[in-house]
């Protein structure tokens, strides 16, 4: 099989398309969770901790600040000053934990729905007898015909 035909087979399979849709939805979902953390949760945490408090601007300076450079994380990074940006890491960690929890809850809900739907279908449709039972029933029926 040539490389192009193998790629074509892969690209048109449902799994590759499902993966692409998942990545696109995941990117959009990531933005929603990022907004949830930065716009809703962090301000509440800041308020509880007593005023203006932004985790993303917490850092430890690891070098000298050049003259005229403002003492903000963005300005220090642009100036090439080494900083240990632990607040930014904490914000991203909270994003990850929230996203993982929301995805867990979504998968949990979908599994319950799937079990409910599949449970109803299984109850509605009687299970087919095993092949051995079908074969034994055919043998029984044939023996009854011959006995008559």
VODREN-73524 format. One record per residue: residue in one letter; x, y, z of N, C-alpha, C, CB in turn; residue number from 1. Coordinates in pm, 1 decimal. Atoms other than C-alpha are relative to their C-alpha. Glycine has a CB too. Layout:
+------+----------+----------+----------+----------+----------+----------+----------+----------+----------+----------+----------+----------+-------+
: keba :      n_x :      n_y :      n_z :     ca_x :     ca_y :     ca_z :      c_x :      c_y :      c_z :     cb_x :     cb_y :     cb_z : tikol :
+------+----------+----------+----------+----------+----------+----------+----------+----------+----------+----------+----------+----------+-------+
:    a :        X :        Y :        Z :        X :        Y :        Z :        X :        Y :        Z :        X :        Y :        Z :   NUM :
...
+------+----------+----------+----------+----------+----------+----------+----------+----------+----------+----------+----------+----------+-------+
//
This chain:
+------+----------+----------+----------+----------+----------+----------+----------+----------+----------+----------+----------+----------+-------+
: keba :      n_x :      n_y :      n_z :     ca_x :     ca_y :     ca_z :      c_x :      c_y :      c_z :     cb_x :     cb_y :     cb_z : tikol :
+------+----------+----------+----------+----------+----------+----------+----------+----------+----------+----------+----------+----------+-------+
:    x :     85.2 :   -117.3 :      0.0 :      0.0 :      0.0 :      0.0 :     90.2 :    124.2 :      0.0 :    -97.2 :     -0.5 :    123.4 :     1 :
:    x :    -83.5 :   -118.7 :      9.3 :    146.8 :    335.6 :    -99.0 :    -27.2 :     93.3 :    117.5 :    -24.1 :     72.7 :   -133.0 :     2 :
:    x :     11.7 :    -93.4 :   -111.5 :    199.4 :    612.5 :    153.1 :   -124.3 :     86.0 :    -14.4 :    124.2 :     88.4 :      9.4 :     3 :
:    x :    116.7 :    -86.2 :     20.8 :    -70.5 :    833.2 :     -1.9 :   -131.0 :    -75.4 :     21.2 :      3.0 :     59.5 :   -140.3 :     4 :
:    x :    124.6 :     75.8 :    -18.4 :   -334.5 :    559.6 :    -12.4 :    -18.2 :    -38.0 :    146.8 :     -0.1 :   -127.1 :    -88.6 :     5 :
:    x :      8.1 :     30.1 :   -143.2 :   -250.0 :    461.7 :    344.9 :    -44.7 :    123.1 :     78.5 :    136.1 :    -49.9 :     52.6 :     6 :
:    x :     42.0 :   -124.1 :    -66.2 :   -283.2 :    826.2 :    453.6 :   -146.6 :     29.2 :    -28.5 :     87.3 :    118.3 :    -45.9 :     7 :
:    x :    139.9 :    -23.5 :     35.9 :   -613.7 :    857.2 :    264.9 :    -91.4 :    -90.1 :     82.2 :    -22.3 :    -24.2 :   -150.8 :     8 :
:    x :     78.1 :     93.0 :    -80.8 :   -746.8 :    548.0 :    442.0 :     -8.1 :     48.0 :    144.6 :     60.9 :   -140.8 :     -6.2 :     9 :
:    x :     -2.6 :    -50.9 :   -137.9 :   -638.7 :    692.9 :    777.9 :    -84.7 :    125.6 :     14.7 :    143.9 :     29.2 :     43.2 :    10 :
:    x :     65.3 :   -130.8 :    -11.8 :   -776.2 :   1042.1 :    710.3 :   -151.7 :     -9.2 :     -9.0 :     51.1 :     93.0 :   -107.5 :    11 :
:    x :    144.4 :      8.4 :     15.2 :  -1123.1 :    929.2 :    608.9 :    -65.3 :    -95.4 :     99.5 :    -33.3 :    -42.6 :   -139.5 :    12 :
:    x :     57.0 :     83.9 :   -104.3 :  -1165.5 :    684.8 :    894.0 :    -70.8 :     88.5 :    100.7 :    108.8 :    -85.9 :     68.8 :    13 :
:    x :     75.8 :    -74.2 :   -100.0 :  -1413.7 :    795.0 :   1156.9 :     85.8 :     41.4 :    118.3 :   -116.3 :    -82.5 :     48.2 :    14 :
:    x :    -82.3 :    -32.8 :   -116.1 :  -1147.1 :    788.3 :   1428.6 :     78.8 :    128.3 :    -21.1 :     95.0 :   -114.1 :     30.9 :    15 :
:    x :    -78.9 :   -120.7 :     26.6 :   -933.8 :   1055.6 :   1263.5 :    -89.6 :    123.3 :      0.8 :     73.5 :    -11.5 :   -135.2 :    16 :
:    x :     93.1 :   -113.4 :      1.3 :  -1234.0 :   1280.8 :   1207.2 :    -48.9 :     28.8 :    141.0 :   -119.9 :    -27.9 :    -93.6 :    17 :
:    x :     40.1 :    -19.0 :   -139.0 :  -1354.2 :   1223.9 :   1564.1 :    110.4 :     67.6 :     80.1 :    -36.5 :   -133.8 :     63.7 :    18 :
:    x :   -113.2 :    -61.5 :    -68.9 :  -1007.2 :   1313.3 :   1688.8 :     11.6 :    147.8 :    -35.2 :    129.9 :    -72.8 :    -35.3 :    19 :
:    x :     -8.2 :   -140.2 :     41.9 :  -1003.4 :   1634.4 :   1485.4 :   -110.7 :     82.8 :     65.7 :     -9.4 :     10.9 :   -153.8 :    20 :
:    x :    110.8 :    -71.1 :    -65.7 :  -1345.4 :   1735.0 :   1619.1 :     29.3 :     16.0 :    148.6 :   -134.2 :    -75.4 :    -20.6 :    21 :
:    x :    -34.7 :     -6.5 :   -142.1 :  -1228.2 :   1653.6 :   1971.4 :    104.4 :    105.7 :     29.8 :     49.8 :   -133.9 :     47.2 :    22 :
:    x :   -104.0 :   -100.7 :    -20.3 :   -919.8 :   1871.8 :   1936.0 :    -58.9 :    140.5 :    -11.6 :    114.2 :    -18.8 :   -101.8 :    23 :
:    x :     61.0 :   -132.4 :     19.7 :  -1124.8 :   2166.0 :   1805.8 :    -88.6 :     35.6 :    118.7 :    -82.4 :      3.6 :   -131.3 :    24 :
:    x :     87.1 :    -26.2 :   -115.0 :  -1384.8 :   2134.0 :   2081.9 :     83.7 :     16.2 :    126.5 :   -103.2 :   -114.2 :     17.9 :    25 :
:    x :    -88.2 :    -11.6 :   -116.7 :  -1107.2 :   2083.8 :   2337.7 :     65.7 :    136.2 :      8.6 :    106.7 :   -107.3 :     -4.0 :    26 :
:    x :    -61.5 :   -133.4 :      0.1 :   -938.4 :   2407.5 :   2233.3 :   -100.8 :    105.6 :     45.3 :     54.1 :     34.9 :   -140.6 :    27 :
:    x :    104.1 :    -94.7 :    -40.6 :  -1265.2 :   2597.8 :   2268.9 :    -34.1 :    -19.2 :    147.8 :   -126.6 :    -17.4 :    -87.3 :    28 :
:    x :     30.4 :     28.9 :   -139.5 :  -1335.7 :   2426.1 :   2600.1 :    110.9 :     52.7 :     90.9 :    -18.9 :   -151.2 :     20.8 :    29 :
:    x :   -112.3 :    -53.5 :    -77.0 :   -987.9 :   2523.0 :   2722.2 :    -13.4 :    149.7 :     22.2 :    131.2 :    -30.0 :    -70.5 :    30 :
:    x :     20.2 :   -144.1 :    -14.4 :  -1069.1 :   2888.2 :   2657.6 :   -110.4 :     29.6 :    101.0 :    -34.0 :     63.2 :   -135.5 :    31 :
:    x :    109.0 :    -18.6 :    -95.9 :  -1391.9 :   2853.5 :   2854.9 :     51.2 :    -21.3 :    141.9 :   -116.8 :    -96.7 :    -30.2 :    32 :
:    x :    -53.3 :     27.2 :   -133.3 :  -1210.6 :   2699.7 :   3151.6 :     98.9 :    108.9 :     40.9 :     68.0 :   -138.4 :      4.1 :    33 :
:    x :    -93.8 :   -108.2 :    -29.2 :   -936.6 :   2963.3 :   3127.6 :    -75.3 :    125.0 :     44.6 :     87.1 :     31.1 :   -123.2 :    34 :
:    x :     81.5 :   -114.5 :    -39.7 :  -1201.3 :   3235.3 :   3144.4 :    -65.3 :    -24.5 :    135.3 :   -106.9 :     29.1 :   -105.8 :    35 :
:    x :     59.5 :     33.8 :   -128.6 :  -1371.8 :   3055.2 :   3432.5 :     98.3 :     25.7 :    113.8 :    -45.4 :   -146.1 :      1.0 :    36 :
:    x :   -101.2 :    -18.0 :   -104.3 :  -1049.3 :   3054.9 :   3631.6 :     38.0 :    146.8 :     14.3 :    124.6 :    -83.8 :    -31.0 :    37 :
:    x :    -51.4 :   -136.5 :     -7.3 :   -922.8 :   3403.4 :   3541.6 :   -106.1 :    104.9 :     30.0 :     67.3 :     34.3 :   -127.8 :    38 :
:    x :    102.5 :   -103.4 :    -12.0 :  -1253.8 :   3591.1 :   3533.3 :    -98.1 :    -23.4 :    113.9 :    -75.5 :     10.3 :   -128.0 :    39 :
:    x :     97.6 :     27.8 :   -105.0 :  -1462.4 :   3415.6 :   3798.4 :     63.2 :    -50.7 :    130.0 :    -99.7 :   -101.0 :    -49.7 :    40 :
:    x :    -53.1 :     61.7 :   -121.5 :  -1262.7 :   3203.0 :   4041.6 :    110.7 :     83.2 :     64.4 :     52.5 :   -138.5 :    -31.4 :    41 :
:    x :   -111.6 :    -76.3 :    -56.5 :   -942.8 :   3407.3 :   4083.2 :    -45.1 :    130.8 :     65.7 :    101.6 :     30.3 :   -108.5 :    42 :
:    x :     46.3 :   -119.4 :    -71.4 :  -1129.2 :   3732.1 :   4164.0 :    -64.7 :    -32.7 :    134.8 :    -98.9 :     76.0 :    -86.2 :    43 :
:    x :     59.4 :     39.8 :   -127.9 :  -1324.9 :   3547.5 :   4434.9 :    109.7 :    -34.3 :    100.1 :    -95.3 :   -120.5 :    -18.7 :    44 :
:    x :   -111.6 :     33.9 :    -88.3 :  -1002.9 :   3404.8 :   4577.7 :     72.4 :    126.5 :     43.2 :     97.7 :    -96.7 :    -69.8 :    45 :
:    x :    -65.6 :   -126.9 :    -33.6 :   -845.3 :   3750.5 :   4561.5 :    -80.8 :     75.3 :    104.9 :     18.1 :     87.2 :   -126.1 :    46 :
:    x :     87.5 :    -69.9 :    -96.1 :  -1142.9 :   3897.5 :   4747.3 :      8.7 :    -65.2 :    137.5 :   -146.8 :      0.0 :    -49.4 :    47 :
:    x :     -9.2 :     71.6 :   -127.1 :  -1125.4 :   3627.6 :   5014.1 :    134.5 :     23.2 :     68.8 :    -21.6 :   -149.1 :    -22.5 :    48 :
:    x :   -133.4 :    -22.8 :    -56.5 :   -753.8 :   3695.6 :   5058.9 :     26.7 :    147.4 :     29.1 :    105.9 :    -53.0 :    -94.6 :    49 :
:    x :    -12.8 :   -138.1 :    -43.1 :   -814.2 :   4065.9 :   5111.0 :     42.3 :     99.1 :   -105.7 :     94.3 :      6.3 :    108.2 :    50 :
:    x :    -27.2 :   -106.4 :     95.5 :   -819.7 :   4285.9 :   4806.3 :     51.4 :    -48.2 :   -132.4 :     96.7 :     94.0 :     56.9 :    51 :
:    x :    -52.7 :     32.2 :    132.6 :   -642.5 :   4296.6 :   4474.5 :    110.9 :   -103.3 :     14.7 :     52.5 :    127.7 :    -72.4 :    52 :
:    x :    -96.7 :    109.2 :    -10.0 :   -459.7 :   3971.9 :   4438.9 :     -6.7 :    -77.9 :   -129.9 :    -28.5 :    -92.6 :    124.0 :    53 :
:    x :     -5.3 :     68.2 :    129.3 :   -349.6 :   3818.0 :   4110.7 :    113.1 :   -101.3 :      4.9 :     20.0 :    101.4 :   -117.9 :    54 :
:    x :   -102.0 :    103.8 :     -5.4 :   -169.2 :   3484.3 :   4117.9 :     98.2 :      9.3 :   -115.6 :    -64.8 :   -135.8 :      0.5 :    55 :
:    x :    -85.7 :      2.2 :    118.1 :    -32.8 :   3530.6 :   3767.0 :    115.9 :     98.2 :      9.6 :    -81.5 :     30.1 :   -122.7 :    56 :
:    x :   -110.1 :    -96.2 :    -14.7 :    186.3 :   3824.0 :   3878.7 :     87.4 :    -27.3 :    121.0 :    -54.9 :    139.7 :      9.4 :    57 :
:    x :    -86.4 :     36.2 :   -112.1 :    350.1 :   3643.2 :   4169.5 :    124.9 :    -67.3 :    -55.1 :    -73.9 :    -93.4 :    100.9 :    58 :
:    x :   -126.0 :     53.9 :     50.5 :    715.7 :   3571.2 :   4104.9 :    111.1 :     30.1 :     98.3 :     33.4 :     58.0 :   -138.8 :    59 :
:    x :   -121.7 :    -25.1 :    -77.2 :   1059.6 :   3557.0 :   4262.1 :    105.2 :     45.0 :   -100.5 :     47.2 :   -128.6 :     81.8 :    60 :
:    x :   -101.8 :    -56.4 :     87.9 :   1323.8 :   3772.0 :   4099.5 :    130.7 :    -76.7 :     16.9 :     20.9 :    150.4 :     29.4 :    61 :
:    x :   -123.6 :     78.3 :     -4.4 :   1636.9 :   3573.0 :   4009.9 :    119.1 :     75.1 :    -58.6 :    -19.0 :   -130.3 :    -74.3 :    62 :
:    x :   -109.5 :    -77.9 :     58.9 :   1844.9 :   3850.1 :   3856.0 :    -18.3 :    147.2 :     32.6 :      6.7 :    -20.8 :   -153.5 :    63 :
:    x :      5.0 :   -144.4 :    -21.2 :   1910.3 :   4222.7 :   3855.1 :    -97.0 :     64.4 :    -97.3 :    139.5 :     62.0 :    -15.2 :    64 :
:    x :     92.1 :    -74.6 :     84.8 :   1647.0 :   4459.8 :   3721.8 :     76.6 :    110.9 :    -69.8 :   -118.3 :     57.6 :     82.3 :    65 :
:    x :    -67.1 :   -109.3 :     71.4 :   1788.3 :   4684.0 :   3446.7 :    -66.1 :    133.8 :     33.7 :     -3.4 :    -24.5 :   -153.2 :    66 :
:    x :     51.6 :   -133.5 :    -31.1 :   1748.0 :   5054.7 :   3506.9 :   -112.8 :     35.8 :    -96.4 :    113.1 :    106.0 :     -7.2 :    67 :
:    x :    112.8 :    -44.0 :     80.8 :   1416.3 :   5190.4 :   3384.9 :   -100.5 :   -109.2 :    -32.7 :     50.0 :     58.2 :   -125.6 :    68 :
:    x :     93.9 :    108.8 :     25.8 :   1245.0 :   4849.3 :   3373.4 :   -102.2 :     -6.9 :    112.7 :     74.4 :   -135.2 :    -14.5 :    69 :
:    x :    100.9 :     11.2 :   -105.8 :    912.9 :   4836.0 :   3558.6 :      7.5 :   -135.7 :     69.2 :   -140.4 :     21.7 :    -57.6 :    70 :
:    x :     -7.4 :    122.5 :    -78.6 :    888.1 :   4573.8 :   3830.4 :   -129.6 :    -80.7 :    -16.6 :     25.6 :     32.6 :    149.7 :    71 :
:    x :    114.0 :     87.2 :     29.1 :    614.1 :   4368.5 :   3660.2 :     51.4 :   -122.9 :    -72.3 :   -108.3 :     73.8 :    -85.2 :    72 :
:    x :    -44.1 :    126.3 :     59.9 :    634.9 :   4011.8 :   3538.4 :     20.2 :     12.4 :   -150.4 :   -100.8 :   -110.0 :     29.2 :    73 :
:    x :    -12.1 :    -13.2 :    145.9 :    573.0 :   4098.3 :   3172.2 :    121.6 :     83.0 :    -39.0 :   -126.4 :     63.2 :    -58.3 :    74 :
:    x :   -113.7 :    -87.6 :     32.1 :    827.3 :   4381.6 :   3170.2 :    132.5 :    -69.7 :     29.1 :     -8.9 :    131.6 :     79.8 :    75 :
:    x :   -123.6 :     70.6 :    -33.8 :   1089.9 :   4167.7 :   3342.5 :     30.8 :   -110.9 :   -101.1 :     -9.8 :    -58.9 :    141.0 :    76 :
:    x :    -20.9 :    104.9 :    100.5 :   1038.1 :   3881.4 :   3096.2 :     46.9 :     60.3 :   -131.7 :   -129.3 :    -80.7 :    -21.8 :    77 :
:    x :    -40.9 :    -66.2 :    124.9 :   1065.7 :   4121.2 :   2800.8 :    143.5 :     49.5 :      8.8 :    -93.8 :    117.3 :    -32.1 :    78 :
:    x :   -137.0 :    -48.5 :    -18.8 :   1387.5 :   4259.3 :   2947.5 :     99.0 :   -115.0 :     12.4 :      8.2 :     88.7 :    123.6 :    79 :
:    x :    -88.5 :    115.9 :     -7.8 :   1526.7 :   3907.0 :   2973.4 :     49.2 :    -29.4 :    139.8 :    116.8 :     20.1 :    -89.3 :    80 :
:    x :    -39.1 :     24.7 :   -138.4 :   1549.0 :   3907.1 :   3352.6 :    -56.4 :   -135.9 :     42.1 :    -50.9 :    114.5 :     94.9 :    81 :
:    x :     52.0 :    129.7 :    -42.8 :   1524.1 :   3555.8 :   3496.5 :    -92.2 :     16.5 :    121.8 :    116.4 :    -96.5 :     33.2 :    82 :
:    x :     96.8 :     -3.8 :   -108.8 :   1216.4 :   3517.7 :   3715.0 :    -56.8 :   -139.7 :     21.0 :   -113.2 :    101.9 :    -29.6 :    83 :
:    x :     64.4 :    125.2 :    -37.7 :   1063.7 :   3222.6 :   3897.4 :   -148.1 :     31.9 :     13.7 :     60.6 :    -60.9 :    134.1 :    84 :
:    x :    139.3 :    -43.5 :      8.2 :    699.2 :   3275.8 :   3795.1 :    -92.6 :   -106.1 :     57.9 :    -38.6 :     30.7 :   -145.6 :    85 :
:    x :     79.2 :    104.0 :    -64.3 :    528.4 :   3051.0 :   4047.5 :   -149.5 :     31.9 :     -1.0 :     47.2 :    -19.8 :    142.2 :    86 :
:    x :    141.3 :    -37.3 :      3.4 :    199.9 :   3244.7 :   4038.7 :    -65.7 :    -39.0 :   -131.0 :    -15.5 :    148.9 :     22.6 :    87 :
:    x :     51.6 :     39.7 :    131.0 :    154.8 :   3183.9 :   3667.5 :    -19.5 :   -151.2 :     -5.3 :     95.4 :     45.9 :   -112.6 :    88 :
:    x :     11.7 :    145.9 :     -6.1 :    220.3 :   2814.5 :   3724.2 :   -121.1 :    -41.0 :     82.9 :    127.9 :    -62.0 :     58.8 :    89 :
:    x :    113.8 :     31.2 :    -85.3 :    -36.6 :   2810.1 :   4004.4 :   -132.3 :     22.1 :    -72.5 :      4.7 :     84.2 :    126.2 :    90 :
:    x :    121.3 :    -27.2 :     77.8 :   -298.4 :   2968.0 :   3776.7 :    -23.9 :   -110.1 :   -102.7 :     10.3 :    136.8 :    -70.3 :    91 :
:    x :     12.7 :    106.8 :    100.6 :   -231.3 :   2709.9 :   3503.2 :    -34.9 :   -132.6 :     66.8 :    130.9 :    -14.3 :    -81.5 :    92 :
:    x :     31.5 :    121.8 :    -73.4 :   -243.1 :   2429.5 :   3761.3 :   -148.3 :     -1.8 :     40.4 :     90.1 :    -12.3 :    124.7 :    93 :
:    x :    141.7 :     -8.8 :    -34.6 :   -584.2 :   2549.9 :   3882.1 :    -85.5 :    -20.3 :   -124.7 :    -31.9 :    136.2 :     66.0 :    94 :
:    x :     70.5 :     23.1 :    127.9 :   -698.4 :   2564.4 :   3516.6 :     -7.9 :   -149.4 :    -30.6 :     71.4 :     74.4 :   -116.5 :    95 :
:    x :     -5.3 :    142.6 :     30.8 :   -587.7 :   2204.2 :   3468.4 :    -91.1 :    -80.2 :     92.0 :    143.3 :    -51.2 :     11.1 :    96 :
:    x :     82.2 :     74.8 :    -95.8 :   -755.7 :   2077.3 :   3784.7 :   -148.1 :     21.2 :    -29.6 :     32.3 :     43.0 :    145.2 :    97 :
:    x :    140.6 :    -26.8 :     32.6 :  -1082.9 :   2248.9 :   3695.5 :    -41.2 :    -68.0 :   -129.5 :    -24.5 :    150.3 :    -10.5 :    98 :
:    x :     33.1 :     62.9 :    127.5 :  -1071.7 :   2124.5 :   3336.5 :    -11.0 :   -151.1 :     16.3 :    105.4 :     34.8 :   -106.5 :    99 :
:    x :      4.8 :    143.8 :    -21.8 :   -994.6 :   1769.6 :   3448.1 :   -126.9 :    -38.5 :     75.6 :    124.4 :    -46.9 :     76.7 :   100 :
:    x :    121.0 :     29.7 :    -76.6 :  -1281.7 :   1781.6 :   3699.3 :   -124.6 :     12.3 :    -87.1 :    -10.9 :     93.6 :    120.9 :   101 :
:    x :    116.4 :    -19.3 :     86.3 :  -1529.7 :   1918.6 :   3445.3 :     -8.6 :   -113.2 :   -102.9 :      7.0 :    137.7 :    -71.1 :   102 :
:    x :      0.0 :    109.9 :     97.1 :  -1426.3 :   1656.4 :   3187.7 :    -40.4 :   -130.2 :     68.5 :    139.6 :    -14.9 :    -66.3 :   103 :
:    x :     38.6 :    118.4 :    -75.6 :  -1455.6 :   1386.0 :   3454.1 :   -151.1 :     -3.3 :     21.2 :     72.9 :     -3.7 :    135.2 :   104 :
:    x :    143.8 :     -6.0 :    -24.3 :  -1808.3 :   1501.3 :   3540.5 :    -77.8 :    -21.8 :   -130.0 :    -38.1 :    135.1 :     62.9 :   105 :
:    x :     65.8 :     17.2 :    128.5 :  -1902.5 :   1517.4 :   3170.3 :      2.6 :   -146.3 :    -44.2 :     66.3 :     88.3 :   -105.4 :   106 :
:    x :    -12.4 :    140.8 :     38.0 :  -1772.3 :   1165.8 :   3098.6 :    -86.6 :    -86.8 :     91.6 :    148.0 :    -45.5 :      6.2 :   107 :
:    x :     83.0 :     74.3 :    -96.0 :  -1943.0 :   1038.3 :   3413.5 :   -147.8 :      9.9 :    -38.4 :     21.6 :     53.6 :    144.0 :   108 :
:    x :    139.2 :    -20.4 :     41.4 :  -2274.4 :   1189.6 :   3300.0 :    -31.0 :    -75.7 :   -129.6 :    -28.7 :    150.3 :    -18.5 :   109 :
:    x :     22.5 :     69.0 :    127.4 :  -2237.6 :   1054.9 :   2945.5 :     -4.6 :   -151.4 :     17.9 :    109.3 :     37.0 :   -100.0 :   110 :
:    x :      3.3 :    143.5 :    -27.0 :  -2162.5 :    706.6 :   3080.3 :   -132.5 :    -41.5 :     62.9 :    115.8 :    -39.5 :     91.3 :   111 :
:    x :    130.6 :     30.5 :    -60.3 :  -2478.7 :    718.5 :   3292.1 :   -109.3 :      1.8 :   -105.8 :    -33.2 :    100.6 :    112.2 :   112 :
:    x :     99.8 :     -7.9 :    107.5 :  -2683.1 :    828.0 :   2990.6 :     12.0 :   -121.0 :    -91.2 :     17.0 :    130.5 :    -81.6 :   113 :
:    x :    -21.9 :    115.4 :     87.6 :  -2525.4 :    555.5 :   2776.8 :    -50.5 :   -127.5 :     66.0 :    149.0 :    -14.0 :    -35.3 :   114 :
:    x :     47.3 :    118.8 :    -71.0 :  -2594.6 :    291.6 :   3042.8 :   -151.9 :     -3.7 :      5.2 :     57.3 :     -4.1 :    141.8 :   115 :
:    x :    145.9 :     -6.5 :     -4.1 :  -2954.5 :    410.1 :   3070.5 :    -58.8 :    -35.2 :   -136.1 :    -46.8 :    139.9 :     43.6 :   116 :
:    x :     50.6 :     26.4 :    135.2 :  -3009.7 :    406.2 :   2694.7 :     24.4 :   -144.9 :    -38.6 :     66.2 :     94.1 :   -102.5 :   117 :
:    x :    -30.1 :    138.9 :     35.2 :  -2834.7 :     73.5 :   2644.7 :    -79.2 :    -96.2 :     86.6 :    149.9 :    -27.9 :     14.2 :   118 :
:    x :     80.1 :     84.8 :    -87.7 :  -3018.0 :    -71.3 :   2944.1 :   -142.0 :    -12.9 :    -49.8 :      0.2 :     54.6 :    140.8 :   119 :
:    x :    135.4 :      3.5 :     54.0 :  -3352.6 :     23.0 :   2791.2 :     -6.0 :    -82.2 :   -127.9 :    -50.4 :    141.6 :    -26.2 :   120 :
:    x :     -2.8 :     77.4 :    124.6 :  -3254.8 :   -123.3 :   2453.1 :     14.7 :   -148.3 :     29.8 :    114.7 :     47.4 :    -91.2 :   121 :
:    x :    -19.4 :    140.7 :    -35.3 :  -3138.3 :   -445.3 :   2616.5 :   -127.7 :    -58.0 :     58.7 :    116.4 :    -15.7 :     99.7 :   122 :
:    x :    125.3 :     48.9 :    -57.4 :  -3465.1 :   -472.9 :   2811.4 :   -107.6 :    -12.9 :   -107.1 :    -47.9 :     93.3 :    111.7 :   123 :
:    x :    101.8 :      1.0 :    105.7 :  -3673.7 :   -397.1 :   2499.6 :     20.5 :   -117.4 :    -95.9 :      2.9 :    132.3 :    -77.9 :   124 :
:    x :    -29.4 :    108.0 :     94.9 :  -3501.7 :   -651.2 :   2275.2 :     44.4 :   -123.7 :     77.4 :    109.7 :     43.3 :   -102.5 :   125 :
:    x :    -42.6 :    121.2 :    -71.0 :  -3486.8 :  -1008.2 :   2407.4 :    134.3 :    -48.5 :    -55.2 :   -107.5 :   -112.0 :    -12.6 :   126 :
:    x :   -132.2 :     48.8 :     39.2 :  -3144.2 :  -1160.2 :   2402.1 :    -14.4 :   -123.3 :    -87.5 :     86.1 :    -31.7 :    124.1 :   127 :
:    x :      2.0 :    115.8 :     89.8 :  -3078.9 :  -1407.5 :   2122.9 :     57.5 :   -119.9 :     75.6 :     81.5 :     28.1 :   -132.0 :   128 :
:    x :    -52.3 :    117.9 :    -69.4 :  -3028.1 :  -1763.0 :   2248.9 :    137.7 :    -36.3 :    -54.2 :    -96.6 :   -119.4 :    -14.8 :   129 :
:    x :   -132.8 :     42.3 :     47.7 :  -2677.1 :  -1904.8 :   2229.0 :    -11.9 :    -97.6 :   -117.0 :     80.0 :    -65.2 :    114.6 :   130 :
:    x :     -0.4 :     84.5 :    120.1 :  -2583.2 :  -2093.9 :   1913.0 :    -22.5 :   -146.7 :     34.8 :    132.3 :     15.7 :    -75.7 :   131 :
:    x :     19.0 :    141.4 :    -37.4 :  -2574.8 :  -2426.4 :   2100.7 :   -146.5 :    -31.4 :     24.8 :     82.0 :    -34.2 :    124.9 :   132 :
:    x :    142.8 :     21.8 :    -24.4 :  -2936.3 :  -2385.1 :   2211.7 :    -78.0 :     -3.6 :   -131.1 :    -56.0 :    109.8 :     91.6 :   133 :
:    x :     66.7 :     -0.4 :    131.2 :  -3045.4 :  -2301.6 :   1857.0 :     23.7 :   -133.8 :    -70.1 :     51.9 :    118.0 :    -88.6 :   134 :
:    x :    -33.5 :    127.2 :     64.4 :  -2865.0 :  -2611.1 :   1725.1 :    -74.3 :   -116.2 :     65.8 :    151.5 :    -24.5 :      5.6 :   135 :
:    x :     72.4 :    106.3 :    -70.2 :  -3017.2 :  -2834.4 :   1994.4 :   -149.3 :      4.3 :    -31.7 :     21.6 :     11.8 :    151.4 :   136 :
:    x :    142.2 :    -10.8 :     35.3 :  -3365.1 :  -2698.0 :   1915.3 :    -24.3 :    -53.9 :   -140.3 :    -47.7 :    146.5 :      9.6 :   137 :
:    x :     14.5 :     52.5 :    135.9 :  -3313.7 :  -2779.5 :   1545.7 :      7.1 :   -152.9 :     -0.8 :    108.7 :     58.6 :    -91.9 :   138 :
:    x :    -13.1 :    146.9 :     -8.1 :  -3202.1 :  -3133.4 :   1631.7 :   -127.2 :    -59.4 :     60.1 :    124.9 :    -40.6 :     85.5 :   139 :
:    x :    124.1 :     47.3 :    -61.9 :  -3504.5 :  -3179.2 :   1859.8 :   -114.9 :      0.7 :   -100.9 :    -35.9 :     87.3 :    121.8 :   140 :
:    x :    108.1 :    -11.0 :     98.5 :  -3741.4 :  -3055.0 :   1589.4 :     13.3 :   -106.2 :   -109.7 :     -0.7 :    140.4 :    -62.8 :   141 :
:    x :    -22.6 :    100.1 :    104.4 :  -3583.7 :  -3287.3 :   1331.1 :    -33.3 :   -140.1 :     51.2 :    145.8 :      5.3 :    -49.1 :   142 :
:    x :     32.5 :    131.5 :    -57.8 :  -3613.8 :  -3587.2 :   1565.4 :   -150.5 :    -17.9 :     13.5 :     67.1 :    -16.8 :    137.4 :   143 :
:    x :    146.4 :      7.8 :     -9.8 :  -3983.3 :  -3506.3 :   1622.0 :    -61.9 :    -30.9 :   -136.3 :    -57.7 :    132.0 :     55.7 :   144 :
:    x :     51.7 :     25.4 :    135.8 :  -4041.7 :  -3500.6 :   1243.2 :     20.5 :   -146.0 :    -39.9 :     69.1 :     92.7 :   -102.6 :   145 :
:    x :    -31.0 :    137.0 :     40.4 :  -3875.0 :  -3839.3 :   1196.6 :    -80.8 :   -101.9 :     80.6 :    149.6 :    -27.2 :     16.3 :   146 :
:    x :     75.4 :     92.7 :    -87.1 :  -4066.4 :  -3997.1 :   1486.7 :   -143.7 :    -11.8 :    -45.1 :      4.4 :     46.5 :    146.3 :   147 :
:    x :    139.5 :      2.7 :     40.4 :  -4402.3 :  -3917.0 :   1331.1 :    -23.6 :    -89.1 :   -115.8 :    -47.3 :    135.3 :    -32.5 :   148 :
+------+----------+----------+----------+----------+----------+----------+----------+----------+----------+----------+----------+----------+-------+
//
